Amino acid sequence: MKLQDLTVDELWSLHLEVTSVLTGRISAEKKKLEQRLEQLRSSGALDGSPHERRPYPHVFPKYRNPAKPEETWAGRGKQPRWLAAQLRSGKSLDDFRIKPASDRKLRSARR
């Protein structure tokens, strides 16, 4: 059947027929999917609760923005904009490193 040879009325009736067939098939497919989903829920494969994330250790910041000390970066993930801009201007990553507390201070705090 060549669609180009059909009249507008014939094309419209074909459109209606295709639409009704598609509607039936889509609803049948939807019923099958809903039944499958119900089977998965009843078997316990889908319990509906989100999975808990495993606990990650707290990561302390290693780098600090000297202009805004509240901006820090732990060295993981994408570099923050402030750090990338400073590195492009020629500074070193070590210029922003947070200095660890000295051992003497730690020992005196324990006593």
Legacy VTK file of the C-alpha trace (Angstrom):
# vtk DataFile Version 3.0
C-alpha trace
ASCII
DATASET POLYDATA
POINTS 111 float
0.000 0.000 0.000
1.425 3.362 -1.011
0.449 6.097 1.364
0.984 8.707 -1.333
-1.862 7.223 -3.421
-4.426 7.350 -0.575
-6.948 10.137 -0.219
-7.166 12.297 2.895
-10.227 10.382 4.120
-8.467 7.044 3.656
-5.371 8.341 5.444
-7.508 9.619 8.314
-9.280 6.295 8.737
-5.887 4.557 8.660
-4.685 6.953 11.342
-7.682 6.163 13.538
-7.157 2.436 13.077
-3.461 2.636 13.936
-4.241 4.769 16.981
-6.793 2.284 18.310
-4.437 -0.674 17.764
-1.577 1.186 19.476
-3.778 2.131 22.410
-4.740 -1.517 22.936
-1.174 -2.763 22.695
0.192 -0.066 24.996
-2.430 -0.807 27.658
-1.717 -4.567 27.390
2.021 -3.929 27.748
1.360 -1.659 30.715
-0.699 -4.392 32.424
2.097 -6.916 31.897
4.664 -4.527 33.352
2.462 -3.744 36.357
1.986 -7.475 37.014
5.741 -8.027 36.811
6.344 -5.128 39.181
3.842 -6.574 41.640
5.597 -9.961 41.445
8.929 -8.314 42.196
7.451 -6.434 45.145
5.823 -9.545 46.598
9.012 -11.587 46.255
10.948 -8.961 48.189
13.192 -8.004 45.292
11.810 -4.477 45.518
11.265 -3.537 49.125
10.651 0.130 48.342
13.223 1.409 50.808
16.350 3.129 49.542
19.614 1.342 50.140
21.743 2.701 52.927
25.086 4.098 51.974
28.096 2.577 53.564
29.696 4.764 56.214
32.553 6.871 54.957
35.221 8.275 57.259
35.209 12.009 57.800
37.779 13.652 55.544
39.513 16.660 57.015
40.367 19.622 54.784
43.933 19.870 53.500
43.790 23.208 51.695
42.412 26.613 52.757
41.658 29.787 50.820
43.738 32.544 52.472
41.319 35.239 51.266
38.301 33.418 52.756
39.446 30.977 55.464
36.015 29.326 55.633
36.583 27.924 52.110
38.478 24.661 52.349
39.112 21.622 50.180
39.953 18.079 51.255
41.831 17.262 48.068
39.093 15.006 46.729
36.948 15.602 43.698
37.089 18.604 41.433
39.228 21.519 42.561
37.238 24.496 43.808
37.147 27.590 41.640
39.149 29.686 44.047
41.988 27.150 44.028
41.952 26.619 40.268
42.159 30.387 39.712
45.096 30.716 42.102
46.926 27.801 40.471
46.431 29.384 37.046
47.955 32.612 38.338
51.167 30.732 39.149
50.819 29.747 42.790
51.620 26.272 44.049
49.246 23.836 45.698
51.535 23.782 48.740
50.865 27.510 49.249
47.337 26.616 50.344
48.115 23.530 52.423
46.781 23.608 55.979
49.669 23.117 58.365
49.157 20.190 60.762
49.246 20.914 64.470
52.654 20.252 66.006
53.156 17.090 68.063
54.103 19.147 71.118
50.698 20.833 71.191
48.967 17.455 70.823
50.980 15.898 73.652
50.307 18.782 76.028
46.595 18.640 75.249
46.467 14.955 76.239
47.941 15.550 79.702
LINES 1 112
111 0 1 2 3 4 5 6 7 8 9 10 11 12 13 14 15 16 17 18 19 20 21 22 23 24 25 26 27 28 29 30 31 32 33 34 35 36 37 38 39 40 41 42 43 44 45 46 47 48 49 50 51 52 53 54 55 56 57 58 59 60 61 62 63 64 65 66 67 68 69 70 71 72 73 74 75 76 77 78 79 80 81 82 83 84 85 86 87 88 89 90 91 92 93 94 95 96 97 98 99 100 101 102 103 104 105 106 107 108 109 110
